[in-house]
Amino acid sequence: MNVDTLSRIAKLFIDRDDELPEEVEVKRKAQRVSIVCGPELQASTAMQAAVLTAAAAASRCFPGAVSVVCNHPDFNLGALGWPQRLSDALSAEHIGVSVLNRVEEGASTIGIGTTAELIPTVQCTFDRWTGAVVPGEGGSRLKEREGNPLAGMLSGALAVSELFLRFARVQVESTRREVGLSLWDPSQLWSGSGDDEPELIEVPDEFWLLGLGHLGQAYSFALSLLPFSDRSAVNVLLQDHDRIVPANLETGLVCSRRDIGQFKARTVASWLEARGFRPRVVERRFDERTRVERGEPRVGLCGFDGGGPRHLLDLAATGFERVVEAGLGGRADNFESMSVHSLPHSERSAAALWPDEPLGDAAARLRHLASSRRAYADVERRQGCGRLELAGRSIGVPFVGATAACLVLSEALRMVHQGKRFDHVELRLAKPSAVSARNVPPGYAGDATVPLSTQPAYRA
């Protein structure tokens, strides 16, 4: 075990419970999950987004233990913009789940659409810009009107979150409560009417993705679900200097085992090209010399892993018109948390938002963790070094990045629909009802409209 092979999911149980990686792997593979699809799936892009997201996230959390139950899995995903049949998209070559005609015995179940006699463990539901999960028994589905496919992606991510939080004993109420979020207005209760949430009319078509790890791949996945009328005309630039290692496979929604050793930017570019995009690639670090030039995307979507050079993101220095950034918690006590910022911030510069932090207490916690866990002690015993570096790696689970991606991309969508602007959103999936979202009047309306390139939303 080294920093390139350490499971970021297993690290939760290593750090919190002093379990060994092989013990965690056995438990994860034993947690069967069936995603059960109703007949509405074929006509609903939001439901299709939900099943693809749930399958991609669950298969990474519970390797080899996930299946999709669908009576007619061979329909084409063209309305969603994917060039495959559903069964092909779910295959081992792509997402990597089994397609079955029945629920496996003992499996926890995620319902998408009407599941006939089966009462699922949790039910995905949505309405326009709102994505949610309710208990299969006693929960009430929303109106499930189309409007924004990211609502489906969000519901799929939340479903896997609920199953994982129960599996990991993080939240005892998981799978027995209703959780959701309005991507149109995350500051409001999601269970209200979605009548004020508009159907997508147009879509911004210029995006510069900064970082292509956990978050950047989730952004790419979300981008692939948006209803562009001409994907080949979307101005996408992908920037990352790093290569894919085995540890990335559990958190990255786009990469697979065959991509190990490849540059992340090229892997994501190939994945997007297969879905009709024509991205450009920059394989160097983002630094103080990075600046938007003529013809390059003016919306930056920042997904740096760890600290990253977020302090360099101010618009005057980079030339971006807007930047939307997300950061994730990486410790056992906050791995399911996320923070989303949009720049310009109403109160602080990027340097003030992300100052260099003294190591102090963090270094002391790291030394204690490295010296008190069997897995890290075993590495030290066999290799003579490395336990501090292993202990310092972040915990990561894919449904957190997927949820953050929905928030980040929806901020960009509101820019062209005269929606509200939020310069700071805080969310913990263990306690999603406590979401904090700071609205900045007048939003993106009137004189505050952002001058971005757009294209009409595709209508199936």
C-alpha positions in Angstrom: 0.0 0.0 0.0 1.3 3.5 -0.9 -0.3 6.9 -1.6 -1.2 5.9 -5.1 -3.0 2.8 -4.2 -4.6 3.7 -0.8 -8.4 3.5 -1.1 -9.8 6.9 -0.2 -13.1 5.2 0.8 -11.4 2.6 3.0 -9.5 5.4 4.6 -12.6 6.5 6.5 -12.7 3.1 8.3 -8.9 3.1 8.8 -8.9 6.5 10.4 -12.1 6.2 12.4 -12.2 2.6 13.4 -8.6 1.4 13.0 -9.7 -1.3 10.5 -7.3 -2.7 8.0 -7.9 -2.1 4.2 -8.6 -5.7 3.5 -11.2 -5.9 6.2 -12.9 -2.8 4.8 -12.9 -4.2 1.2 -14.6 -7.4 2.4 -17.4 -5.4 4.0 -17.9 -3.1 1.0 -18.1 -6.0 -1.4 -20.7 -7.7 0.8 -23.1 -4.7 0.7 -25.3 -5.6 -2.2 -27.2 -2.7 -4.0 -29.9 -3.0 -6.6 -31.0 0.1 -8.6 -34.6 -0.7 -9.7 -36.0 1.2 -12.6 -39.6 1.8 -13.5 -41.2 2.0 -17.0 -41.0 5.8 -17.0 -37.2 5.7 -17.4 -37.1 5.5 -21.1 -39.0 8.9 -21.5 -37.3 10.8 -18.7 -33.9 12.4 -19.0 -33.9 13.2 -15.3 -34.4 9.6 -14.4 -31.7 8.5 -16.9 -29.3 10.9 -15.2 -30.3 9.5 -11.8 -29.6 5.9 -12.8 -26.3 6.7 -14.4 -25.2 8.7 -11.4 -26.4 6.2 -8.9 -24.7 3.3 -10.7 -21.4 5.2 -11.2 -21.2 6.3 -7.6 -22.5 3.0 -6.0 -20.2 0.8 -8.0 -17.2 2.7 -6.6 -18.5 2.6 -3.0 -19.5 -1.1 -3.2 -17.2 -2.7 -5.8 -18.7 -5.7 -7.6 -21.9 -5.5 -5.5 -24.1 -3.3 -7.6 -26.8 -4.2 -10.2 -29.4 -2.3 -12.2 -32.8 -4.0 -12.6 -34.5 -2.8 -15.7 -37.0 -4.7 -17.9 -35.9 -2.9 -21.1 -32.3 -1.7 -20.7 -31.5 -1.5 -24.5 -33.0 1.8 -25.3 -30.8 4.6 -26.6 -29.6 7.5 -24.3 -29.5 9.9 -27.2 -32.0 12.3 -25.6 -29.6 12.7 -22.7 -26.7 13.2 -25.1 -24.9 9.9 -24.4 -24.2 7.8 -27.6 -25.0 4.4 -26.1 -27.8 2.2 -25.1 -28.4 2.1 -21.3 -27.1 -1.5 -21.1 -23.8 -0.5 -22.8 -23.3 2.6 -20.6 -23.7 0.4 -17.5 -21.4 -2.4 -18.8 -18.0 -3.4 -17.3 -16.2 -1.3 -20.0 -17.9 1.9 -18.8 -19.6 2.2 -15.4 -19.2 -1.4 -14.4 -22.5 -2.8 -13.0 -24.6 -5.8 -13.8 -27.9 -5.5 -15.6 -30.4 -8.0 -14.2 -34.1 -8.7 -14.4 -34.6 -9.2 -10.7 -33.4 -7.8 -7.4 -30.6 -9.7 -5.7 -31.5 -11.3 -2.4 -30.5 -9.2 0.6 -29.8 -6.1 -1.5 -30.5 -2.5 -0.4 -32.6 -1.0 -3.2 -32.8 2.4 -4.9 -36.0 3.0 -6.7 -36.1 5.2 -9.8 -39.6 5.6 -11.3 -42.5 3.3 -10.4 -41.2 0.0 -9.0 -44.4 -2.0 -9.0 -44.6 -4.5 -6.1 -41.2 -3.6 -4.8 -40.9 -1.1 -1.9 -37.4 0.2 -2.3 -35.1 1.1 0.5 -34.9 4.7 -0.9 -36.8 6.3 -3.8 -35.2 8.9 -6.1 -37.5 11.7 -7.0 -37.3 15.2 -8.6 -39.2 18.1 -9.9 -37.6 20.6 -12.3 -34.5 21.9 -10.5 -35.1 19.9 -7.3 -33.6 16.5 -6.6 -34.5 14.4 -3.5 -34.6 11.0 -1.9 -37.4 9.7 0.2 -37.9 6.4 2.1 -39.5 3.7 -0.1 -42.1 3.0 2.6 -44.1 6.1 3.5 -42.2 8.6 1.4 -43.9 10.9 -1.0 -42.6 11.4 -4.5 -42.4 14.9 -6.0 -44.3 15.9 -9.2 -41.3 14.6 -11.3 -41.5 17.2 -14.0 -38.6 17.6 -16.4 -36.7 20.8 -16.4 -33.1 20.3 -15.4 -31.3 16.9 -15.8 -29.0 17.8 -12.9 -32.0 17.3 -10.6 -31.9 13.7 -11.6 -28.1 13.5 -11.1 -28.6 15.0 -7.6 -31.2 12.5 -6.7 -29.0 9.6 -7.8 -26.1 11.0 -5.7 -28.2 11.5 -2.7 -29.6 7.9 -2.9 -26.1 6.5 -2.8 -25.2 8.9 0.0 -28.1 7.7 2.1 -27.1 4.0 1.7 -23.4 4.7 2.3 -24.1 6.8 5.4 -26.1 4.0 6.9 -23.5 1.4 5.9 -20.7 3.4 7.5 -22.8 4.2 10.6 -22.4 7.9 10.1 -26.1 8.9 10.3 -28.6 6.6 12.0 -31.6 8.3 10.3 -30.2 7.7 6.8 -32.7 5.9 4.4 -35.5 6.6 6.9 -35.7 10.4 6.2 -36.4 12.7 3.3 -33.5 14.6 2.0 -33.3 17.0 -1.0 -32.1 20.3 -2.4 -33.4 22.9 -4.8 -30.6 23.7 -7.3 -32.6 26.8 -8.3 -32.6 28.2 -4.8 -30.6 26.1 -2.3 -31.5 28.5 0.5 -35.2 27.5 0.4 -36.9 24.3 1.6 -36.8 21.8 -1.2 -40.1 20.2 -0.4 -42.1 23.2 -1.6 -43.6 23.6 -5.0 -41.2 23.7 -8.0 -43.6 25.9 -9.9 -41.1 28.9 -9.8 -38.3 26.7 -11.1 -37.9 27.3 -14.9 -37.3 24.7 -17.5 -33.9 25.2 -19.1 -34.2 27.5 -22.1 -30.6 28.1 -22.9 -27.3 26.7 -21.6 -23.9 28.5 -21.2 -21.4 26.9 -23.5 -18.0 28.1 -22.3 -16.3 26.2 -19.4 -12.7 26.1 -18.2 -12.3 23.1 -15.8 -9.5 23.6 -13.4 -8.4 20.3 -11.9 -9.7 16.9 -13.1 -9.6 14.7 -10.0 -12.6 13.9 -7.8 -14.4 17.2 -8.4 -13.3 17.9 -12.0 -14.5 14.5 -13.2 -17.8 15.1 -11.4 -18.1 18.4 -13.2 -17.4 16.6 -16.5 -20.1 14.0 -15.7 -22.6 16.8 -15.0 -21.6 18.7 -18.1 -22.4 15.6 -20.2 -25.9 15.5 -18.9 -26.8 19.1 -19.9 -29.1 19.6 -22.9 -26.7 21.3 -25.4 -28.2 21.6 -28.8 -24.7 21.3 -30.4 -22.1 19.7 -28.2 -19.4 20.1 -30.7 -19.7 23.9 -30.4 -19.3 24.0 -26.6 -16.1 25.7 -25.7 -14.5 23.4 -23.1 -10.9 23.6 -21.9 -9.6 21.0 -19.5 -6.6 21.8 -17.3 -4.6 19.3 -15.1 -1.0 18.3 -15.0 -1.3 15.0 -13.2 -1.7 11.3 -14.2 -4.3 8.9 -13.0 -3.3 6.4 -10.3 -5.3 3.5 -8.8 -6.5 5.6 -5.9 -8.3 7.9 -8.3 -10.6 5.1 -9.6 -12.9 5.2 -6.6 -13.6 8.9 -6.6 -13.4 9.8 -10.3 -16.7 9.3 -12.1 -15.1 9.3 -15.5 -11.8 7.3 -15.2 -11.5 3.5 -15.2 -8.7 0.9 -14.7 -7.6 1.1 -18.3 -6.8 4.8 -17.7 -4.1 4.2 -15.0 -0.9 6.0 -16.0 -2.7 8.3 -18.5 -2.9 12.1 -18.0 -6.2 13.1 -16.4 -6.8 15.8 -19.0 -6.5 13.4 -21.9 -8.7 10.8 -20.2 -11.5 13.3 -19.5 -11.1 14.7 -23.0 -11.6 11.3 -24.6 -14.6 10.6 -22.4 -16.2 13.9 -23.4 -15.3 13.4 -27.1 -17.2 10.1 -27.0 -20.3 12.2 -25.9 -20.0 14.8 -28.7 -17.8 17.5 -27.2 -14.5 18.8 -28.7 -12.5 19.9 -25.7 -9.1 21.5 -25.6 -6.4 20.3 -23.1 -3.9 22.2 -21.0 -1.4 19.8 -19.3 0.3 22.2 -16.9 -0.3 23.6 -13.4 -2.7 26.5 -12.8 -0.5 29.3 -11.5 -0.1 33.1 -11.5 0.7 33.0 -15.2 -2.6 31.4 -16.2 -4.9 33.9 -17.9 -7.9 33.7 -20.2 -7.0 34.7 -23.7 -9.2 35.6 -26.6 -11.6 32.8 -27.6 -11.0 30.8 -24.4 -13.8 30.0 -21.9 -14.7 32.8 -19.5 -16.4 30.6 -16.8 -13.9 28.8 -14.6 -15.1 25.7 -12.7 -12.5 25.0 -10.0 -12.1 21.5 -8.6 -8.6 21.5 -7.1 -7.9 18.5 -4.9 -6.7 19.4 -1.4 -5.6 23.0 -0.9 -4.7 23.9 -4.5 -3.9 27.4 -5.6 -7.3 28.8 -5.0 -5.8 32.1 -3.7 -5.0 32.9 -7.4 -8.6 32.8 -8.6 -9.5 36.5 -8.5 -11.1 37.6 -11.7 -8.9 40.6 -12.3 -5.8 38.4 -12.3 -7.2 35.5 -14.3 -9.5 37.2 -16.8 -12.4 35.0 -16.0 -15.9 36.5 -16.2 -17.0 34.2 -13.3 -15.5 31.4 -11.3 -17.4 28.7 -9.3 -15.3 26.7 -6.9 -16.0 23.7 -4.6 -14.0 22.2 -1.8 -14.7 19.0 0.0 -14.0 17.8 3.6 -11.4 15.0 3.8 -11.4 13.8 7.4 -13.4 11.1 9.1 -15.5 13.8 10.8 -16.3 15.8 7.7 -15.8 13.7 4.6 -19.4 14.3 3.5 -19.2 18.1 3.7 -18.8 20.5 0.8 -18.3 24.3 0.4 -19.1 26.1 -2.9 -18.0 29.6 -3.7 -18.7 31.9 -6.6 -16.4 34.7 -7.6 -16.4 37.6 -7.4 -17.2 37.1 -3.7 -19.3 39.8 -2.1 -17.0 40.4 0.8 -13.5 38.9 0.3 -10.8 38.3 -2.3 -9.6 34.9 -3.2 -6.5 35.4 -1.2 -8.6 36.2 1.9 -11.0 33.3 1.3 -8.1 30.8 1.0 -5.1 32.0 3.0 -2.1 29.9 3.7 -2.9 28.0 6.9 -0.3 27.2 9.6 0.3 23.5 10.0 0.3 23.5 13.9 -2.7 21.6 15.1 -3.2 19.8 11.8 0.3 18.4 11.9 -0.2 17.2 15.5 -3.4 15.4 14.5 -1.7 13.9 11.5 1.2 12.5 13.7 -1.3 11.0 16.1 -3.3 9.4 13.3 -0.2 8.0 11.7 1.1 6.5 15.0 -2.2 5.0 16.2 -3.6 3.1 13.2 -2.6 -0.5 12.4 -2.6 0.1 8.6 -0.1 3.0 8.8 2.1 1.2 11.3 2.2 -1.9 9.0 3.4 0.3 6.2 6.1 1.8 8.4 7.2 -1.7 9.5 7.5 -3.0 5.9 8.8 0.0 4.1 10.5 2.0 6.9 8.6 5.2 6.0 5.5 6.5 4.4 2.9 6.4 7.2 2.7 10.2 7.6 2.1 10.7 3.9 -0.6 8.0 3.9 -2.3 9.5 7.0 -2.3 12.9 5.3 -4.3 11.8 2.3 -7.9 12.9 2.2 -10.9 10.6 2.5 -13.1 10.7 -0.6 -16.4 9.3 -1.7 -17.8 9.8 -5.2 -21.4 10.9 -4.2 -20.0 14.0 -2.4 -18.2 15.2 -5.6 -21.3 14.5 -7.6 -23.5 16.5 -5.3 -21.0 19.4 -5.3 -21.0 19.3 -9.1 -24.7 19.7 -9.3 -24.4 22.9 -7.1 -21.5 24.2 -9.2 -23.0 23.7 -12.6 -26.4 25.0 -11.4 -24.7 28.3 -10.4 -23.5 28.6 -14.0 -27.0 27.7 -15.3 -28.6 30.4 -13.1 -26.3 33.0 -14.7 -28.2 32.7 -18.0 -31.7 32.3 -16.5 -31.6 35.5 -14.4 -31.6 33.4 -11.2 -30.3 34.1 -7.7 -26.5 34.3 -7.1 -25.0 32.5 -4.2 -21.4 33.3 -3.3 -21.2 30.7 -0.6 -23.1 27.4 0.0 -22.2 25.0 2.8 -23.7 21.5 2.9 -23.2 18.4 4.9 -24.9 15.2 3.6 -25.2 13.8 7.1 -27.4 16.9 8.0 -28.6 18.3 4.6 -31.5 20.2 6.1 -28.9 22.6 7.7 -27.7 23.8 4.3 -26.4 27.4 4.4 -26.6 29.5 1.2 -25.8 33.2 1.0 -27.8 35.0 -1.6 -26.2 38.1 -3.2 -28.9 40.5 -4.6 -29.8 41.3 -7.3 -28.6 37.9 -8.5 -28.0 37.5 -12.2 -30.9 39.7 -13.4 -31.0 43.2 -15.0 -27.6 45.0 -15.0 -26.0 42.0 -13.2 -26.6 39.7 -16.2 -23.4 37.8 -17.0 -22.4 38.2 -20.7 -21.7 34.6 -21.6 -21.9 32.6 -24.8 -25.0 30.3 -24.8 -26.9 28.0 -27.0 -30.5 26.9 -26.9 -31.3 23.9 -24.8 -32.0 20.7 -26.7 -35.6 19.5 -26.8 -36.0 15.7 -27.2 
